[in-house]
Amino acid sequence: MKTPTATTVTMSAPSKRQFTGTTNPRELRAIAALLRRPISRQELDSVAGCSNSPELVAGLRRRGLTAPCERINFIDRDGFKCRPGVYSFTPSDRRAVYAWMAARERTEVLL
């Protein structure tokens, strides 16, 4: 029996994308909330006005942000252990968003 050749793992996208911004109102509301503080998935649904905030955050990640999700230990109202996710921005995410906001503001002033 022959040993199969090793395959090389390649990334389909560059590892470091630059955040280019968004005009999506839900994403803008999510960004504003995440700039204030870490926020749970359920709260982000409410703040952003959507019912699938994991997909909303995935969209932000596709645009170049990291937005990690930390799983925390929690006891729900029925007394069961659960592990809800809490989203936050990394320092590099904050820098990228602030840079995009400053560039957008400069562009609007020129118009």
N, C-alpha and C positions, 0 to 999 in steps of 0.2 A: 504494500500500500504506500502510495506516495504522500509525502507531507505537503499540504497546500502551502503556497507561497504567502508570505505575510503581506497584508494590504496596508497601504498608507492612508492614514486618516487625513483628509483635507477639509478645511473650513469652507463652507459655501459663501461666506460673507467675510469681509474684513473684520479683524478683531476690534479695531478702534474706528468707529464711525463718529463723525462730527454731528452734533445736534444742529439741525438746520431749521428748527422751528415748526410751528403748526398753526393752522387757522381753525381747526376743529374746536367748536365751543366746549365739548365735553373734555377734550384733552387740555384745553386752556384752564378749565375749572379744576381739573385734577392736578395740573402743575401748580396752580395757586395754592391748593390745599397742601400739597407735598412740600412746598416751600415754607409753609407755616410750621408743620410738625409731621412726625410719622403718623400714619392713618391706617385704620383697619380696612379690610376689604369691604365690610358692610357699610362703614361710614363713607368710604369712597364711592360706593354705589349711590348713596343718597346725595353727596356733595356734587358729584359729576353729573347726576341725572341719568344714570344708566343702570342696567340690571346685570351687567357682566364686566365688572371692573378688572378682572384678570385679563380680559382681552383688550381693554382700554390701556392697561399698563403694558401689555405686549406690543401695542401700537407705538407707545412711547419708546420702548426698547428698540423697535425696528427703526425708529428715527435717530437712535444713537445714545439714548440715556440708559443707565444701568438699572436704576430703580429696584434694588433688591427687596425681596419679601422674606421677612423673618417670621418663622413659625413660633408662636408663644404657647405656653401651657395655660389653659383657661378652664374654668368650670362653668358650664352653661346653666341656664335657669332651671333645668331639670336635675342638676347635680352631677351630670356626666362630664368626664374629662374630654376636652377637645383641643385642637391645635389650630386656631385661626391664624391667618396671615396678616402681617402688618407691613405696609409698604413705606419706604422712606427714600430720600435722595442721598446719594453719597456726596462728599465734598466736590468731586469732579462734576457730578450732575448739576449741583448748584452753580458752579462756575460756568458751565456750558449754558445753562438757562439764563443766568444773569447776562452773559455775553450776548446771547441771542436777543434778549430784551433790550439791551443797550443799542445794538445794531438796528433793531426794528424801530426804536425811538428816533435814532438819527435819520433813518430813511423817511419816517413820517414827517419830521421837521423839514426835510428838503422838499417834500411835495407841497 
